[in-house]
């Protein structure tokens, strides 16, 4: 379902053709945010390359970074990527209290909203590969998205719940569409966090058993 069809369906189902474009965009974006914080579809995952700096224990996160999946450091000799172990920043501060204790990083942790801390402090510049979660472009501006193409029921029902709450709709209607939204999310979770992630082994990835 593209954004044009989504807009038409919202207006027709709630029987309110006077909803403005800005209002519908808000309903849809609120639904997207709720969905993307409930499940982890492939569209949330992104990979970028970067580099550490010698004698600098911090690594800046990408501008659209939400949370890490993995950080890998490229060995300058073998050119193989070695995945770092995610720990709490306190572990790194305690294990490597002397920032001049340098070497190839083995651990990383979130330091603040813009940076990660590495342990030990890099002794040189290393190429790194960061795989992380981010908010994909909204269907409002993109026109089509993975969510709209593959699981429009979750997006539509989520937007309908927001629209009906805005319109102060009858409680039973809000409850009905909220129930339909939750049913859609359960199916989407089985797909994105189950069938698409059966071979995942890292604890940072949500996994749903598939029967």
C-alpha positions as CSV (number, residue, x, y, z in Angstrom):
1,X,0.0,0.0,0.0
2,X,1.5,3.4,-1.0
3,X,0.9,6.6,0.8
4,X,-1.8,7.8,-1.5
5,X,-3.9,4.6,-1.0
6,X,-3.2,4.8,2.8
7,X,-4.5,8.3,3.0
8,X,-7.7,7.4,1.0
9,X,-8.3,4.4,3.2
10,X,-7.9,6.3,6.4
11,X,-10.4,9.0,5.3
12,X,-12.9,6.5,4.1
13,X,-12.8,4.2,7.1
14,X,-13.1,6.9,9.7
15,X,-15.7,8.6,7.4
16,X,-14.0,12.0,7.6
17,X,-12.9,13.4,4.2
18,X,-12.0,16.7,5.9
19,X,-8.9,15.4,7.6
20,X,-6.0,17.6,6.5
21,X,-2.8,16.2,4.9
22,X,-0.9,17.4,8.0
23,X,-3.2,15.5,10.3
24,X,-3.0,12.3,8.3
25,X,0.8,12.6,8.1
26,X,0.9,12.9,11.9
27,X,-1.3,9.8,12.4
28,X,0.9,7.7,10.1
29,X,4.2,8.9,11.6
30,X,2.9,8.2,15.1
31,X,1.9,4.7,14.0
32,X,5.3,4.1,12.3
33,X,7.2,5.2,15.4
34,X,5.1,2.8,17.6
35,X,5.6,-0.1,15.2
36,X,9.4,0.5,14.8
37,X,9.8,0.5,18.6
38,X,7.8,-2.7,18.9
39,X,9.4,-4.9,16.3
40,X,12.7,-4.9,14.4
41,X,12.0,-5.4,10.6
42,X,14.9,-5.5,8.1
43,X,14.1,-1.9,7.1
44,X,15.4,-0.8,10.5
45,X,18.8,-2.2,10.0
46,X,21.6,-0.2,8.4
47,X,25.4,-0.6,7.9
48,X,28.0,2.0,7.5
49,X,31.8,2.1,7.5
50,X,33.9,4.4,9.6
51,X,37.2,4.5,11.4
52,X,38.6,4.9,14.9
53,X,41.3,7.5,15.8
54,X,44.5,6.5,17.4
55,X,44.7,7.4,21.1
56,X,41.0,8.3,21.1
57,X,38.7,5.9,23.0
58,X,35.5,7.3,21.5
59,X,33.8,6.4,18.3
60,X,31.1,8.8,16.9
61,X,27.8,7.2,16.0
62,X,26.0,7.9,12.7
63,X,23.6,10.8,12.6
64,X,20.5,8.5,12.3
65,X,21.8,6.0,14.9
66,X,19.2,4.6,17.4
67,X,20.9,1.4,18.8
68,X,23.7,-0.9,17.8
69,X,23.5,-4.4,16.3
70,X,27.2,-4.9,16.0
71,X,30.6,-3.2,15.7
72,X,33.4,-4.9,13.8
73,X,37.1,-3.8,13.6
74,X,39.1,-4.6,10.5
75,X,42.5,-6.2,11.3
76,X,45.1,-4.1,9.4
77,X,47.2,-7.3,8.7
78,X,44.7,-10.0,7.8
79,X,41.9,-7.6,6.6
80,X,39.4,-9.7,8.5
81,X,36.6,-8.1,10.5
82,X,36.6,-9.0,14.2
83,X,33.4,-8.3,16.1
84,X,33.6,-6.4,19.3
85,X,31.7,-7.5,22.5
86,X,29.1,-5.0,23.7
87,X,29.4,-4.2,27.4
88,X,28.3,-1.4,29.7
89,X,30.6,1.6,29.6
90,X,31.4,1.1,33.3
91,X,33.0,-2.3,32.4
92,X,35.4,-0.5,30.0
93,X,36.2,2.3,32.5
94,X,37.0,-0.3,35.2
95,X,38.9,-2.7,32.9
96,X,40.9,0.0,31.2
97,X,41.1,2.9,33.7
98,X,44.3,4.2,32.0
99,X,43.3,5.7,28.7
100,X,46.9,5.4,27.5
101,X,46.6,1.6,27.8
102,X,46.2,1.2,24.0
103,X,45.7,-1.7,21.6
104,X,43.2,-3.1,19.2
105,X,39.7,-2.7,20.6
106,X,37.9,-5.7,22.0
107,X,34.9,-4.1,23.7
108,X,32.5,-1.3,23.0
109,X,29.7,0.4,25.0
110,X,27.3,3.3,24.6
111,X,28.8,6.4,26.2
112,X,26.2,9.0,25.3
113,X,23.7,9.8,22.5
114,X,26.5,10.7,20.1
115,X,29.3,8.3,20.8
116,X,30.5,4.9,21.9
117,X,33.5,4.1,24.1
118,X,36.0,1.5,23.1
119,X,38.3,-0.7,25.2
120,X,41.2,-0.7,25.1
121,X,41.8,2.7,23.5
122,X,42.7,2.2,19.8
123,X,46.5,2.4,19.3
124,X,46.0,3.4,15.7
125,X,43.3,4.2,13.2
126,X,41.1,1.1,12.5
127,X,38.5,0.7,9.9
128,X,35.2,-0.2,11.5
129,X,31.8,-1.5,10.3
130,X,28.8,-0.4,12.3
131,X,25.5,-2.2,11.9
132,X,22.7,-0.3,13.7
133,X,19.1,0.4,14.0
134,X,17.6,3.6,12.6
135,X,14.2,5.0,11.6
136,X,13.7,4.4,7.9
137,X,12.2,7.2,5.8
138,X,8.5,7.6,6.5
139,X,6.0,6.5,4.0
140,X,4.7,10.1,4.2
141,X,7.7,11.4,2.3
142,X,8.9,8.2,0.6
143,X,5.6,7.3,-0.9
144,X,6.3,3.5,-0.5
145,X,8.2,1.7,2.2
146,X,9.0,-1.9,3.3
147,X,6.2,-1.7,5.9
148,X,3.6,-0.4,3.4
149,X,4.6,-3.0,0.8
150,X,4.9,-6.0,3.1
151,X,2.6,-5.4,6.1
152,X,0.2,-2.6,5.4
153,X,-2.4,-3.9,7.9
154,X,-0.2,-2.9,10.9
155,X,0.4,0.5,9.4
156,X,-3.2,1.1,8.5
157,X,-4.7,-0.1,11.8
158,X,-2.1,1.8,13.8
159,X,-2.9,5.0,11.9
160,X,-6.7,4.4,12.3
161,X,-6.2,4.2,16.1
162,X,-4.4,7.5,16.1
163,X,-7.0,9.1,13.9
164,X,-10.0,7.9,16.0
165,X,-8.4,9.1,19.2
166,X,-7.8,12.5,17.6
167,X,-11.4,12.6,16.4
168,X,-12.6,11.5,19.9
169,X,-14.2,8.5,18.3
170,X,-16.5,6.1,20.2
171,X,-14.5,4.0,22.7
172,X,-15.7,0.7,21.2
173,X,-14.4,1.7,17.8
174,X,-11.0,2.7,19.2
175,X,-10.9,-0.5,21.1
176,X,-11.8,-2.5,18.0
177,X,-9.1,-1.0,15.8
178,X,-6.6,-1.2,18.7
179,X,-7.3,-4.9,18.9
180,X,-6.9,-5.2,15.1
181,X,-3.6,-3.3,15.3
182,X,-2.3,-5.6,18.1
183,X,-3.2,-8.7,16.0
184,X,-1.4,-7.2,13.0
185,X,1.7,-6.5,15.2
186,X,1.7,-10.1,16.5
187,X,1.8,-11.4,12.9
188,X,4.5,-8.9,11.9
189,X,6.6,-9.8,15.0
190,X,6.4,-13.4,14.0
191,X,7.7,-12.5,10.6
192,X,10.4,-9.9,11.4
193,X,11.6,-11.1,14.8
194,X,10.9,-14.8,14.1
195,X,11.1,-16.1,10.5
196,X,13.6,-13.5,9.4
197,X,15.8,-14.0,12.4
198,X,15.9,-17.8,13.1
199,X,19.7,-18.0,12.8
200,X,20.4,-14.9,14.9
201,X,22.6,-15.5,17.9
202,X,23.5,-12.1,19.3
203,X,21.5,-11.1,22.4
204,X,20.8,-7.6,21.1
205,X,18.4,-8.9,18.5
206,X,14.8,-9.6,19.4
207,X,13.9,-13.2,18.6
208,X,10.5,-14.8,18.6
209,X,10.3,-18.6,18.5
210,X,8.7,-19.9,15.3
211,X,6.6,-23.1,15.6
